[in-house]
Amino acid sequence: MKKLTLFLFTAFILFSCGNRNSSAEQTTEETSLKTIETSDSVINVLYFHGTQRCKTCIAVEKVTKETLDSLYSGNARVVYTEVNTDDPSFKDIKERFQISWSSLIISKGDTKIDLTDFAFANALKSPELLKTELEKTINTIL
């Protein structure tokens, strides 16, 4: 009886795992890829993150959004994009910037400025420093 129960349980697990792969493939095929404008006239502020985020990741997003809203809300040349690295629809953007985990990137045309280390070091303890650095970096390439 134990062998039969173990066999049925194992078969159930294998069957369940097999169905998940085909569903994931269908979802990926149906998802449309998202893109960003990469011309020299647009400054892209890109915040990359996974689905599950820590307090620091959330703080980086919050400080970045607040800074952009307060300083550049009327400027159509500064565009904020939140990129979930677990979402297959952002595949092209992830590949273009060679990102696979949480990052904060500012780009204009072929210029790419990586503020990840600075952002994660200051988002919780010194958010004003991060705001100042974001403003300085954006104004430099604006």
Secondary structure in CASP SS format (residue, H / E / C, confidence):
PFRMAT SS
TARGET T0000
AUTHOR 0000-0000-0000
METHOD secondary structure of the structure
MODEL  1
M C 1.00
K H 1.00
K H 1.00
L H 1.00
T H 1.00
L H 1.00
F H 1.00
L H 1.00
F H 1.00
T H 1.00
A H 1.00
F H 1.00
I H 1.00
L H 1.00
F H 1.00
S H 1.00
C H 1.00
G H 1.00
N H 1.00
R H 1.00
N H 1.00
S H 1.00
S H 1.00
A H 1.00
E H 1.00
Q H 1.00
T H 1.00
T H 1.00
E H 1.00
E H 1.00
T C 1.00
S C 1.00
L C 1.00
K C 1.00
T C 1.00
I C 1.00
E C 1.00
T C 1.00
S C 1.00
D C 1.00
S C 1.00
V C 1.00
I E 1.00
N E 1.00
V E 1.00
L E 1.00
Y E 1.00
F E 1.00
H E 1.00
G C 1.00
T C 1.00
Q C 1.00
R C 1.00
C C 1.00
K H 1.00
T H 1.00
C H 1.00
I H 1.00
A H 1.00
V H 1.00
E H 1.00
K H 1.00
V H 1.00
T H 1.00
K H 1.00
E H 1.00
T H 1.00
L H 1.00
D H 1.00
S H 1.00
L H 1.00
Y H 1.00
S C 1.00
G C 1.00
N C 1.00
A C 1.00
R C 1.00
V E 1.00
V E 1.00
Y E 1.00
T E 1.00
E E 1.00
V E 1.00
N E 1.00
T C 1.00
D C 1.00
D C 1.00
P H 1.00
S H 1.00
F H 1.00
K H 1.00
D H 1.00
I H 1.00
K H 1.00
E H 1.00
R H 1.00
F H 1.00
Q C 1.00
I C 1.00
S C 1.00
W C 1.00
S C 1.00
S E 1.00
L E 1.00
I E 1.00
I E 1.00
S E 1.00
K E 1.00
G C 1.00
D C 1.00
T E 1.00
K E 1.00
I E 1.00
D E 1.00
L C 1.00
T H 1.00
D H 1.00
F H 1.00
A H 1.00
F H 1.00
A H 1.00
N H 1.00
A C 1.00
L C 1.00
K C 1.00
S C 1.00
P H 1.00
E H 1.00
L H 1.00
L H 1.00
K H 1.00
T H 1.00
E H 1.00
L H 1.00
E H 1.00
K H 1.00
T H 1.00
I H 1.00
N H 1.00
T H 1.00
I H 1.00
L C 1.00
END
